[in-house]
Amino acid sequence: MIERRLRETGVRLRRLRVELSVVDEQLSHLDDEADDKALRSLVSETSGAGVEYREAQLHADAMRKHRLHVQDSILELEAKQDELLDKMSQS
């Protein structure tokens, strides 16, 4: 039973780590886009450019929040994996 739970936890950890890698790439792109739109907003001084910047920043912030959630999930699973390994070594 413990070995099965360890395998399942390991699979979930691998998936989350891959997801974190994808999220990091997307966040980098979204941050670059928001920075670009911020610069355009300053140069053009139009309300439309400001709206585009705010929308881009909201997308980047949402991705940043998602990244934190994925990171927290990884930390929880790593703790669970450690507990299972301890149980396994005790038996």
N, C-alpha and C positions, 0 to 999 in steps of 0.2 A: 504493500500500500504506500509506504513512504517513497519507495523508488519510483512508483508511478507518478506520485505528486511532484517529485523532483524533476522527472522528465517533462511533465506538463508545465511546470514553472520555468524550466529551461527554454522550452519552446516559446512561451509567452515573453520571456526576457529577450530572446533573439528578435522576435517580431517588433517589440517595443524599441529596441536599439536601432533596428532598420528604420522604423517610423521616425525616431528622433533624428536620424541622419537626413531623412527626406525633409523633415520640418526645418532643420537647420539650413538646408539649401534654400527652401522656400522663404524662410525668414530673411536670409541674406538678400534675396531678390526683392522682397517687399520693402526692406529697409532702404535698399538702393533706390527703388522707385519712389518711395516717400521723400528721400533726400532730393532727388531730381525734381519732384513736383514742388518741394519747398523752395528750391532755387528759382524755378519758373514762376512761382507765386510772387516772390520778391521782385523779380525782374519785370513781370508783366503788370503787376499791381491791379489786376482785375479780380472781381469777386469770384468769377468762374474758376480761376486758377487756385484761389484759396480753398474753394470747395473741393477741387480735385486733390489738393494736398491733404485736407482733413480726412477725406475718404481713404486715401492711400495710407495715412497714418493709422486710421482705425483698423484697416486690414492687417497692418504690421503688428499692432497691439494685440489683436485677436490671435494672431499666429504665435506671438510671444506668450500669451496666456496658455494656449494649447501646448506649447513647448514645456512650460512649467508643469502642466498636468501630466504629460508623458514622462518627464523626469521624476515626478513624485511617484508615479506608478512603477517605474523602474526601481526606485529606492525601496518601495514597499515589497516588491517581488524579491529583491536581493535579500532583504531581511527575512522574508518567508523562507527563501532558499537556505539561508544560514541556519534557521531554526530546524528545518527538515534535516540538514546535514548533521546538526548536533544530535537530533533524535536518532538518526541512523547510526551514528558512532556510539551512542549509549546502548543500543540494542545488540 
